Amino acid sequence: MIYLIKNGNVFTPYDEGVKDILIVGNQIGAIEENITLNSPFVEVIDAKGCMVVPGFIDSHVHICGGGGEGGFKTRTPEIALSDLIQSGITSVVGVLGTDGVTRTMSNLLAKAYSLEEEGLSTYVLTGSYQVPVKTVTQGITDDIILVDKIIGVGEIALSDHRSSTPSRHELSRLTSEARVGGMLSGKAGIVNIHIGDAPNPLALLYDVLHHTTIPITQFHPTHMNRNPHAFEEAKAFVKAGGSVDFTTSTVPQFIEEGEIPAPRAVKEMIKENTENINKITLSSDGQGSLPEFDEKGNLKGLTVAKPSSLLECVQKMVEEEAIPIPLAIQTVTSNPAGILKLRNKGQLKKGYDADVLILTPHFKVNTLFCRGKLFIDKGKVLIKDTFNTN
Ligand code: ZN
């Protein structure tokens, strides 16, 4: 099928004004003013008054479930396709987390393949919080070179009571293995670092950078908005040429305790220097577990972090923090695609994958294409989950 999206306000993520977009097969065929095609094989979609943006990339999701830190019953469930597409997400990077025993790379890969079969674009990182990393093949380098979906390693926990406290030498070797794997396979070989609440969360990274010739761009630390001192470290890391990730899912209690809400974190970063925007990604940490509190602040139970927090964050960046739409969109599209080297992703561009999201003026998902296939049509979900088909 050929689709022609007419009259939308196109953000590639850069503001292109009102343009038409032609989708041919799974690719973007053209982005031009006033494309006209009269053919029974062309379906025209009117996007007048709407924003047309690249499908979102959620670069940190526990797709096969996470959590489990309160015992087995607190292990969170696998993600459903509908949770991702209804939040405008067309590409997802799956990670394990604290649990690298009952959660395995085989399971993570199987879930990534299943979401891919359902129509999304999926990638994974090898390993969990722990060092040494449990890999699929003989090691990190082999995993990245030989397993198509594996684009890097992580999330490796540092400055956290759950970290295996790797030495500088261990982290240097792990990073070099990821780097070489990336070089030989044309992937990023990124090292995703989970930072915890301990002071100086990036000290070990600086130590590695100081003692080796590994570039700072090999690292991509996440949760950098989790407390005020981590956020200050984020600013310094970006100033030094690195990139950082802010987590969008949260609970009010965390904010009261000092977490910087992701929309505000982005605003403050670009207040220092607009160029900083190119170094920031946002991710939902979806399917991680979050605590739930009652009005008195007592722990009531657990809930599951939602990928929808990504879209809510984009909306708040624009509507509450007055961040220009292209900059807000960039943090969930072209930035993760660039930093993670996701080929033909993250931009509306001729020849790129036709991951196209049409948003209403108030950031509700109107229409969604994943690689040229229509998933949501004017708010109606056309592609259902394999099992939950309600
Ligand atoms: Zn984490």
Residues whose N, C-alpha, C, O or C-beta is under 5 A from the ligand:
A	BS01	ZN	E155 H194
